């Protein structure tokens, strides 16, 4: 595309502006976007789309997306859960009503994912404050705190940027003065991949009912004894960190991130029976302890809620 065509496409196809970008490291960032339209009403835990034209530059060192000439003028879009930094710059609980942006927690995908070369994040990571992009005008999703009652214990279990919706839901619980215990565990490869670590440490000091558990599996001091989220349940450590039993009657568990960690059961094509994946996931471990998983198709709300990231 010619420069004048790109300028015209940006003007017609984009409806949001990058307000700020904070990079934890070269492949991980927290980005705030202000839309041209009034921010839609939404519930913590939900998601919307971000998009950029295929004409935009890509981050060097990423797999080529082998773009066809006829696709160059298209806008590629992906859904992202809305995140939240929980605290303001003054280290006070954030007043969402006074903000006019949406926050996103994004990792750079450099290589092939599920057979598709990464199309969007290599372009997102080339953005700077003031740059334009496309943002969805609809915010939606069933992954919310809808079923949580006052006094319930809440456990957030995430991998990588799957922590994003948990941060927003955590803000909501703290904002409403939730009295039940809250545990948030985030499993990553390296400690540098914990983009919100400092914030969670401040929250732990301020709120006695809150505990943050970072798990890094590839550090030199952890690689010999890796601890994954499933291990927390089988070892009994989950109850210790929560400070309460894993009681299905008073506990809600939220799962977001790697599908292998979550372990969503599938229906056997021949028998119709519900089967767990070969890799034991959190859903199986919790259902064996009496928990029930959401079934959105049947409009059933249990106490295990999940959002798969890929």
Phi, psi and omega in degrees: 000144178283155181307320180291328176291321178296317179299319179292319180297317178300317181295322184276325191261342184259144182219024179210158181234136175290119181274316180203155175224126176240111182266120174294318170203186188301334186247015183214131181212156171250120184239134176250134184234132175254125180276156176289336181259165179299132182302126183294148172300141181202174182239137176308133183109346183273179186220164170216183183256151168239150181208153175218152179288147177296348178282350183284153179292154181248151178297130177299148178090003178260154180300137179294138180268007175047054185293132175276148182307322182288347180264354186298328184272002182275156175257125178266133184234147175219151178275138177226132173295146180277130181258186181198137179277000173065311181252150176279178178296338177270009179065028174255158179301128186299139174261094185301326184298336182267359179263158180230027183228169170241142183251140181228143182247110194232134175253142178284119176267113185267332187239173181312130178235115180054040177083357181244125175300143181297124185257325189260310188298326176298338176271321178300323183283000173264356183284157175226160176306135182099342179288158183256155177201176178262137176227136183295141181275358179241132174247128187212182177130149180263357186275081186223178180273016187310320186272352185282129179257158178303129180096345176294149171274141184235128179240123175255123180237118184222160172239136177054228181284001171297350176289341187309301181295332179294323179297319180290319178292324176299314177305316181299315180298314180293323181296324181270002177072038182302133185264343179288167178286145180230126176235130176237120178245135179231122182255123181225176178281311183231156181300331180294345179275006179262084187294338183247015187305311183299323179294315181296325178295322176294320180295322177300320181291330186270328186241109183297337181270007182245137178225131177248132183236101176274134180237115178248123190263350185238014175285156182299331181269358180239341188298330180282342179218065180299140175237116176260169184300321178300325181297328180298326181281311184293331181274347183087359182293331181303315180295322180295314180293322179290327183080024180198158178294156173280076185265113182301336182287337186225020184225134174243135181241129180247129185238126179214131178135227185299124179303330179292327176292319184286308177071056180290126178295152178234161180270128176296126185297331183269314185264339183080000182286151178277124185232143176277153175297161179298318175283119184294122180254178183295323181302314179298315182298322181281322179295329175293344178257011174098003178282158179236137184265143175305146171225094185295328180298325180261006180056038178258128177251117177258216177238010168244121182239138185220153176219110179279140185264348176198000000 
